[in-house]
Amino acid sequence: MGVRASRSIRCVVIAAAAVAAGLAVAGGAYAGGASGEEVYAAQKCASCHSVGDKGNKKYPLDGVGGRLSEMELREWLVSPDAQQAKKTAARPLMRMPSYRSLPPEDLDALVTYLKTLK
């Protein structure tokens, strides 16, 4: 193998390592970000909802991860009025706010957390 070919291979290996390191850092930043439970607490979801014995018992979230898909959970968080309009049951006394403005990683973490509530 010539010097040029060897140098090209080294460049490709270094570039691949840099990309992998960048993904690892991005993954670490996401993994090191707020957990879904932290987002739930920070957004004061327990003022309207309960999980287990904690929070407002009027709108429990126990089992929601088994009843709704990830897409449905996300839609409830970003478009609650549209989701409520699809229901045939009476409207709740309180209107759920939209969490559309949450950072994407926080929204993802919250959906992941809600999905664990089975």
URPEZI-V191777 format. One record per pair of residues at least 24 apart in sequence whose ideal C-beta (glycine too) atoms are under 6 Angstrom apart, sorted by the first residue. I is the first residue (numbers start at 0). GAP is how many residues later the second one is. D is the distance in whole Angstrom. If there is no record, write none. Layout:
i=I gap=GAP d=D
i=I gap=GAP d=D
This chain:
i=29 gap=75 d=5
i=32 gap=72 d=5
i=33 gap=72 d=6
i=33 gap=75 d=6
i=34 gap=74 d=6
i=35 gap=73 d=4
i=35 gap=74 d=5
i=35 gap=76 d=5
i=35 gap=77 d=2
i=36 gap=76 d=6
i=38 gap=67 d=5
i=38 gap=70 d=5
i=38 gap=71 d=4
i=47 gap=46 d=6
i=60 gap=56 d=5
i=63 gap=50 d=6
i=63 gap=53 d=5
i=64 gap=49 d=6
i=64 gap=50 d=4
i=64 gap=51 d=6
i=64 gap=52 d=4
i=64 gap=53 d=5
i=65 gap=52 d=4
i=69 gap=41 d=6
i=69 gap=45 d=6
i=72 gap=38 d=5
i=72 gap=41 d=5
i=73 gap=37 d=5
